[in-house]
Each structure stands twice: as C-alpha cells, then as structure tokens.
Amino acid sequence: MFKNMTIKSRLIVVVGFLSALLVSIGGMGIYGMNQMNSAFKGVYDDRVLPLGDLGVVLDRIQRIRFNTVISSYSENPAIVSERKSLSDQRLEEVNTLWPKYMATKLTTEEAALAKDFEQQWRSLSQSVDHSMSLALNKEFKAAQQNLHDDMFAKFDAAHTTMFKLLDMQRVLGSNDEYKAAYQAYQELLAVSNSMIVLGLILAVIAGFLMIRAIIGPLNEAVTVANAVASGDL
C-alpha cells in the first residue's frame, strides 16, 4: 500500500486514519452520554417528578376532606366560608398538578389506575360540594349525614387508588426503568471500551506499517550513500 507513495502522502494517510479513529471514538462517547442522559432524564421526568406531584395531590385531597368535615361540624357560617375558600385553593392545585402527571409516560396498568382515580375524584368532588353547600345553607345535620353516608366512602376509594399510583412510581422508578437505564449504560460502556482497544490496536499497526514504509527507503538511501562514499558505486 505504502510502496508507491511519497513519505508526505504516507504521513497524510496515517494522520488522517488516526484522526478519523479519534473522531469515531469521541463520537461514540458523545452518543453514549446522550443516550444515558435520555435514559436517566426519563426516570427523573416520568417517575421522580410525578412522585412528588402525586404526593402533593394526595395531601390536597386530604386537606379538602378535612375542611369539609370541619365545615360540616362547625355549625358556624364564618368557619364554613373560610374552609370553603381554603378547599377551593387546594382544588385548584389538584387541577394544576394532575394534568402534569397525566402528560408523563404512563404504563398500561398505571393509565388504568389513573383513569379510576379521575372517576373517583369526580365523584368525591361532587360529594364534597354537596356537604359544603349544605353547610353554607346552615343545614349542618344534613351535611354531616352526607359525610357518613357518601363522602367518606368515596374518599377512601380515591385515597386507596392514589396510594397505588404512588407505590407504582416507586417500583417503576427504582426497579424497571432505572435497571433498564443502567443496563443501557453497561452496554454502551462495553462498546466504548471495545472501540478504544480496537483503536489502539489499529493505531499500533498503522504506526508500525508507517515506520517500516519510511525506514526502508531511508535505509536504502543510507546504504547507497555509504557505497558512493566508499567508491563502491
């Protein structure tokens, strides 16, 4: 390959080859980092953040339940108005956080649970509104009766489903998706290491061939020069 090439051309070929090898290894490293970033970003965006949002939603529905109970048993219109205002604020937070969660990547089982919670939450909200309306109209006994006959059972159903969703985030985040991301990291690391080793071997071979291709003509030139100097030629 190098026999009919000038030394300049040979150097260009070897330097070009080593540069291409360096770019390839660097490109593989950048690709690997991007893949790992995407994998772990998915765990963070689809599991860690939703875990926090669902925890806040759970707290807010508990506070709404608490405000409804206080309003129904207070038999004080001022307290009812105050608690109704607080519940409306908590409801607005739920209505903000829940769509954020639903926009994340959901598994089939998770989507089914989320759909169940939405139905249970609508039913619970209607019962909460009913008790609050009765309390605002000073029908406190009827408001209390609605709590026991309807709202508590609906709250328990929504509460149970929300806990299942929270636990699913923990399981999926810590086991399935994190393990998948870590496995991808191990595979990319193995490929990168293989490319580095292969690159070093090819670089050594190319260097050896280059040195041999250059040293051979130089030795011949030295031999001819010595022969001329000694008068053999």
Residue pairs with C-beta under 8 A, 6 or more apart in sequence:
1 209
2 10
2 13
2 209
2 210
2 213
3 213
5 13
5 213
7 214
7 217
10 210
10 213
10 214
11 210
14 206
14 207
14 210
17 202
17 206
18 203
18 206
21 199
21 202
21 203
22 199
24 195
24 199
25 192
25 195
25 196
25 199
28 191
28 192
28 195
29 192
31 188
32 188
32 189
32 191
32 192
35 184
35 188
36 181
36 184
36 185
36 188
39 180
39 181
39 184
39 185
40 181
42 105
42 177
42 181
43 173
43 177
43 178
43 181
45 104
46 104
46 105
46 177
47 169
47 172
47 173
47 177
48 173
49 104
50 100
50 101
50 104
50 169
51 166
51 169
51 170
51 173
53 97
53 100
53 101
54 101
54 162
54 165
54 166
54 169
55 166
56 93
56 97
57 93
57 94
57 97
57 98
57 101
57 162
58 159
58 162
58 163
58 166
60 90
60 91
60 93
60 94
60 97
61 90
61 94
61 121
61 124
61 155
61 158
61 159
61 162
62 159
63 86
63 87
63 90
64 87
64 90
64 91
64 94
64 128
65 128
65 151
65 155
67 83
67 84
67 86
67 87
67 90
68 83
68 87
68 128
68 131
68 132
68 147
68 151
69 147
70 79
70 83
71 79
71 80
71 83
71 84
71 131
71 132
71 135
71 143
72 131
72 134
72 135
72 140
72 143
72 144
72 146
72 147
73 140
73 144
74 80
74 83
74 135
74 140
75 138
75 140
77 136
77 138
80 132
80 135
80 136
81 136
84 132
84 136
87 128
87 132
91 125
94 121
98 118
98 121
101 114
102 114
106 114
107 168
107 172
109 168
110 165
110 168
110 172
113 161
113 164
113 165
113 168
114 165
116 161
117 158
117 161
117 162
117 165
120 154
120 157
120 158
120 161
121 158
123 154
123 158
124 151
124 154
124 155
124 157
124 158
127 146
127 150
127 151
127 154
128 151
130 146
130 150
130 151
131 143
131 144
131 146
131 147
131 151
132 143
134 140
134 142
134 143
134 146
135 143
224 233
227 233
